Amino acid sequence: MVELNNQNYHSIEADLVYMSNSQYKDFIECEARAVAKVKGAWIEPPSDALLIGSYVHAWAEGALEEFKASNPALFTKKGELYAHYKVADKMIETLANDPFITFLLQGEKEKIITAEFAGAIWKAKLDVRHAEGERIADIKTVRDIRGKHWDKELGCYVSFVEAYGYLRQMALYVELERINHGRSHWYDPYIIAVSKEDPPDKEVISMDTHRIEDELAEIERRMPRIIEVKSGFTEPKRCGTCRYCRETKKLSKVTHYMDLIA
């Protein structure tokens, strides 16, 4: 078993041994891409959205200067953020100036935990864990907070926390944290959302225990196949539309035009 720390948490060696929320998300979106990432055969190119999120998270962790030193490409020769990254400083200011958010950000930062759940050993890194307040908090940087997102499976519009699987993530985190500490109850989960609008919007978002139960049940339902695919016992399916599938695509048939929007 790999002993996890901040240096190896995101390593291929750790991903081979542990399941995580991001890896689970990869498997349900595209099994072929997920397997390629676990094996180290595919590396997702960094995006502006990811860099902005990492910038804000580094501030919350108290490691912003280290992040700046490790990411010089974000800055001009004068040491200023490039224009399309400057929203990150506004987002930080929005969070820092809110007393309620400042209160919720108190506690252990970037706490690494592991636990066995749904037939696998999981790893998680909690943005904030506050034992006395029995809560965990996770920062989400988003385009907008109240936008509507179409869900094909449900056939309706949903909020960003549903569209991007953030409710699943929080349900998983409180369950892993509960198992890790041998308790019978969950800590309260809070999503601290801040938008990239000008000026940024912000909200503290909670979820009820029924939704936690539903999300965990769905993970348990899906995990047997994910374990089989990750272990190499079952051939992974390709989604056919993600960047990995487009880049590795090999044609073997002709497509009828009516199937292009199927």
C-alpha positions as CSV (number, residue, x, y, z in Angstrom):
1,M,0.0,0.0,0.0
2,V,1.3,3.4,-1.0
3,E,1.8,5.8,2.0
4,L,0.1,9.0,0.8
5,N,1.5,12.5,1.2
6,N,1.3,15.8,-0.7
7,Q,4.1,14.8,-3.0
8,N,2.7,11.5,-4.2
9,Y,-1.0,12.0,-3.8
10,H,-1.6,12.5,-7.5
11,S,1.0,10.0,-8.7
12,I,0.3,7.1,-11.0
13,E,1.4,4.7,-8.3
14,A,-1.2,6.1,-5.9
15,D,-3.9,6.1,-8.6
16,L,-3.2,2.4,-9.3
17,V,-3.8,1.5,-5.7
18,Y,-6.5,3.9,-4.7
19,M,-9.9,4.9,-6.1
20,S,-10.7,8.6,-5.8
21,N,-13.7,10.9,-6.6
22,S,-11.9,12.3,-9.7
23,Q,-11.0,8.8,-10.9
24,Y,-14.5,7.5,-10.3
25,K,-15.8,10.5,-12.4
26,D,-13.3,9.6,-15.1
27,F,-14.6,6.0,-15.3
28,I,-18.3,6.9,-15.5
29,E,-17.5,9.5,-18.2
30,C,-15.1,7.4,-20.4
31,E,-13.7,4.1,-19.3
32,A,-11.0,4.1,-22.0
33,R,-9.7,7.5,-21.0
34,A,-9.8,6.5,-17.3
35,V,-7.7,3.4,-17.9
36,A,-5.2,5.3,-20.0
37,K,-4.9,7.9,-17.2
38,V,-4.4,5.3,-14.5
39,K,-1.7,3.6,-16.6
40,G,0.0,6.9,-17.3
41,A,-0.6,6.6,-21.0
42,W,-2.7,9.8,-21.1
43,I,-2.3,13.1,-19.3
44,E,-5.1,15.6,-19.4
45,P,-3.8,19.0,-20.6
46,P,-4.2,21.7,-18.0
47,S,-7.0,24.2,-18.6
48,D,-7.5,27.8,-17.6
49,A,-10.4,26.8,-15.4
50,L,-8.2,24.2,-13.5
51,L,-5.4,26.7,-13.0
52,I,-7.8,29.4,-11.6
53,G,-9.3,26.8,-9.3
54,S,-5.9,25.7,-8.1
55,Y,-4.9,29.3,-7.6
56,V,-7.9,29.9,-5.3
57,H,-7.3,26.6,-3.5
58,A,-3.7,27.5,-2.9
59,W,-4.8,30.7,-1.2
60,A,-7.2,28.8,1.1
61,E,-4.5,26.4,2.0
62,G,-2.1,29.2,2.8
63,A,0.3,28.1,0.0
64,L,-0.4,30.8,-2.6
65,E,3.3,32.0,-2.8
66,E,4.5,28.4,-3.4
67,F,1.8,28.0,-6.1
68,K,3.0,31.3,-7.8
69,A,6.6,30.1,-7.7
70,S,5.6,26.8,-9.3
71,N,3.4,28.4,-12.1
72,P,5.4,31.3,-13.5
73,A,3.5,31.0,-16.9
74,L,0.5,32.6,-15.2
75,F,2.4,35.9,-14.7
76,T,3.8,38.6,-16.9
77,K,7.5,39.8,-16.7
78,K,6.3,42.4,-14.2
79,G,5.0,39.6,-12.0
80,E,1.3,40.4,-12.6
81,L,-1.3,37.8,-13.5
82,Y,-2.2,37.7,-17.1
83,A,-5.6,39.4,-17.8
84,H,-7.6,36.2,-18.1
85,Y,-6.3,34.9,-14.8
86,K,-6.9,38.2,-12.8
87,V,-10.4,37.1,-11.9
88,A,-8.7,34.6,-9.5
89,D,-7.6,37.5,-7.3
90,K,-11.1,39.0,-7.3
91,M,-12.5,35.6,-6.3
92,I,-10.0,35.4,-3.4
93,E,-11.0,38.9,-2.3
94,T,-14.7,37.9,-2.4
95,L,-14.1,34.9,-0.1
96,A,-11.6,36.6,2.2
97,N,-14.0,39.6,2.9
98,D,-16.9,37.3,4.0
99,P,-16.9,36.6,7.7
100,F,-19.1,33.5,7.4
101,I,-16.9,32.0,4.7
102,T,-13.8,32.8,6.8
103,F,-15.4,31.0,9.7
104,L,-16.1,27.9,7.6
105,L,-12.6,27.8,6.2
106,Q,-11.2,27.3,9.7
107,G,-9.8,23.9,10.4
108,E,-7.3,21.3,9.0
109,K,-6.4,22.1,5.4
110,E,-5.8,19.6,2.6
111,K,-6.4,16.7,5.0
112,I,-5.5,13.4,3.3
113,I,-7.7,10.4,4.3
114,T,-8.1,6.8,3.1
115,A,-11.0,4.3,3.7
116,E,-12.4,1.2,2.3
117,F,-15.8,1.6,0.6
118,A,-17.8,-0.2,-2.1
119,G,-15.1,-2.8,-2.7
120,A,-12.2,-0.4,-3.1
121,I,-9.7,1.5,-1.1
122,W,-10.3,5.2,-1.6
123,K,-8.2,8.3,-1.1
124,A,-9.5,11.8,-0.6
125,K,-8.0,15.2,0.2
126,L,-10.4,17.4,2.1
127,D,-10.1,21.1,1.5
128,V,-11.1,21.9,5.1
129,R,-11.9,19.5,8.0
130,H,-13.1,21.0,11.3
131,A,-13.4,18.3,14.0
132,E,-14.9,20.5,16.7
133,G,-17.5,21.9,14.4
134,E,-18.1,18.4,12.8
135,R,-18.0,19.8,9.3
136,I,-16.0,19.6,6.1
137,A,-15.9,22.3,3.4
138,D,-14.9,22.2,-0.2
139,I,-14.2,25.3,-2.4
140,K,-15.6,25.3,-5.9
141,T,-14.7,27.9,-8.5
142,V,-17.5,28.1,-11.1
143,R,-18.5,30.1,-14.1
144,D,-21.8,31.1,-12.4
145,I,-23.7,29.8,-9.4
146,R,-27.3,30.0,-10.5
147,G,-27.0,28.9,-14.1
148,K,-29.1,26.0,-15.4
149,H,-27.4,22.8,-16.9
150,W,-29.3,20.3,-19.0
151,D,-29.1,16.7,-17.7
152,K,-29.7,14.2,-20.5
153,E,-30.4,11.3,-18.2
154,L,-33.0,13.2,-16.1
155,G,-34.4,15.1,-19.0
156,C,-34.4,18.4,-17.1
157,Y,-32.3,21.3,-16.0
158,V,-30.2,21.0,-12.8
159,S,-27.8,23.2,-10.8
160,F,-24.1,23.2,-11.2
161,V,-23.6,21.1,-8.1
162,E,-25.6,18.3,-9.7
163,A,-24.3,18.8,-13.2
164,Y,-20.6,18.5,-12.2
165,G,-21.1,15.7,-9.6
166,Y,-20.2,17.9,-6.6
167,L,-23.0,16.4,-4.5
168,R,-21.6,13.0,-5.1
169,Q,-18.2,14.2,-4.2
170,M,-19.4,15.7,-0.9
171,A,-21.4,12.6,-0.1
172,L,-18.3,10.4,-0.8
173,Y,-16.1,12.7,1.3
174,V,-18.3,12.6,4.4
175,E,-18.6,8.8,4.1
176,L,-14.9,8.3,3.7
177,E,-14.2,10.7,6.6
178,R,-16.7,8.8,8.8
179,I,-15.2,5.4,8.0
180,N,-11.7,6.7,8.4
181,H,-12.5,8.0,12.0
182,G,-14.7,5.1,12.9
183,R,-17.8,7.1,13.7
184,S,-21.5,6.3,13.2
185,H,-22.5,9.7,11.8
186,W,-21.5,12.0,9.1
187,Y,-19.9,15.5,9.4
188,D,-21.9,18.3,7.8
189,P,-20.7,18.9,4.2
190,Y,-20.5,22.5,2.8
191,I,-19.7,23.6,-0.7
192,I,-18.2,27.1,-0.7
193,A,-18.9,28.3,-4.2
194,V,-17.4,31.4,-5.8
195,S,-18.1,32.5,-9.4
196,K,-15.8,33.9,-12.1
197,E,-18.2,36.8,-12.8
198,D,-17.4,40.4,-12.3
199,P,-17.9,40.9,-9.5
200,P,-17.8,37.3,-8.3
201,D,-20.9,35.8,-6.7
202,K,-20.6,33.4,-3.7
203,E,-22.8,30.9,-1.8
204,V,-22.4,28.3,0.9
205,I,-24.3,25.2,-0.2
206,S,-25.5,22.3,1.9
207,M,-27.1,18.9,1.2
208,D,-29.5,16.7,3.1
209,T,-28.9,13.2,4.4
210,H,-31.3,11.6,1.9
211,R,-29.2,12.9,-1.0
212,I,-26.0,11.7,0.6
213,E,-27.6,8.2,0.9
214,D,-28.7,8.3,-2.7
215,E,-25.3,9.3,-4.0
216,L,-23.5,6.6,-2.0
217,A,-26.0,4.0,-3.2
218,E,-25.3,5.0,-6.8
219,I,-21.5,4.7,-6.3
220,E,-22.0,1.2,-4.8
221,R,-24.1,0.2,-7.8
222,R,-21.4,1.3,-10.3
223,M,-18.3,0.2,-8.5
224,P,-18.3,-3.6,-9.5
225,R,-17.9,-2.8,-13.2
226,I,-15.4,0.0,-12.5
227,I,-13.3,-2.4,-10.4
228,E,-13.4,-5.0,-13.2
229,V,-12.4,-2.5,-15.8
230,K,-9.6,-1.0,-13.7
231,S,-8.3,-4.5,-12.9
232,G,-8.1,-5.4,-16.5
233,F,-10.8,-8.1,-16.4
234,T,-13.2,-6.2,-18.6
235,E,-12.5,-4.2,-21.8
236,P,-13.1,-0.5,-21.2
237,K,-15.7,1.3,-23.3
238,R,-14.9,4.4,-25.2
239,C,-17.3,7.4,-25.0
240,G,-16.3,8.4,-28.5
241,T,-16.5,12.2,-27.8
242,C,-13.9,13.2,-25.2
243,R,-10.5,14.6,-26.1
244,Y,-8.8,11.2,-25.5
245,C,-11.2,9.4,-27.8
246,R,-10.9,12.0,-30.5
247,E,-7.1,11.9,-30.3
248,T,-6.9,8.1,-30.5
249,K,-9.8,7.5,-32.8
250,K,-9.5,4.9,-35.6
251,L,-12.3,4.6,-38.2
252,S,-13.6,1.3,-39.3
253,K,-17.0,2.1,-40.8
254,V,-19.0,4.8,-42.5
255,T,-21.5,6.9,-40.5
256,H,-24.9,7.8,-41.8
257,Y,-25.7,11.5,-41.5
258,M,-28.8,10.9,-39.4
259,D,-26.5,9.3,-36.7
260,L,-24.4,12.5,-36.3
261,I,-26.8,13.9,-33.7
262,A,-28.1,10.7,-32.2
